[in-house]
Amino acid sequence: MYRLYEKVPKTKQYMYGSKLIDSEENPFLDGPCLLCISAQHDNKMASKSNFGVTKEGMKMARLRVRNQRNAGFGLKDFPVKFLSIELDRKDEDKNVTSEERIDAFVTQYFLPLIEKNGQKMDCVQAMKNMRNVNMMSYCDGTLFVQKVEEILINKMQELGYTDEESKKIQSQMCMFPIATNRLIGTQKSTCISFKDINDSEVDDNVTLEERKKISESVIGESVFKYSDNEVAYLFNGDGEHKLKKYTCEGKAMPVCLSSALCKALENSILNYSTKSFVPITARTTYI
């Protein structure tokens, strides 16, 4: 199983600025969240990477972090929880697969968003609940998010949601994959991805047409629509496979990334704080 942590202001109690979420708590029911997943999420020794990716998520959301003021907002009283996961060391001696761990995670934290007393709930209410879920993933951390999506859809089918209802509900989970080659235009969640086409670790599925369009762009950056809910921002970068550069390099790319992520979080805040429901789409998130 994975342990879930929340970023909090540093105090004597939380010297590293991270608080372990109690097993009885569900932050995704309590309000808007940004769960940040590193490429090392299944590595028992990758604490620095797992928590560092969440700091980058905060920077993308323009929160104040050490040595970088951004928009000046701090964690205290901010209406979004910034979350990290880490492999529970209790699993070290157990023969538990990654898929089994993700299934347990989905059952504990996301299933309550779509079912009540073992039954499916009103579709609009489930969509509204799912709007609390936003995920930013780096590189192969995207595999975790994709498996969450797959498991959720299967569980919705088991609960008796129609294919159309499942599609509507899943579209309200928003994902932001960064520097990954795991996307093929089939995501059911609202998906806005960002990638350097010169990054040799993830450039194998960049097409000639995409390279041509970017080469013709004045700024060497362009947006590509793969489906109604999946959009990619590709740019002609320095080729370095590094998450930190996505908040500071390129021409318009860092601004577009922050804008898209902030729009998703703002939509989550709006839907949680009012009785009305305003669905999110790739178009309203990016533009």
Disulfide bonds with the S-S distance in Angstrom:
none
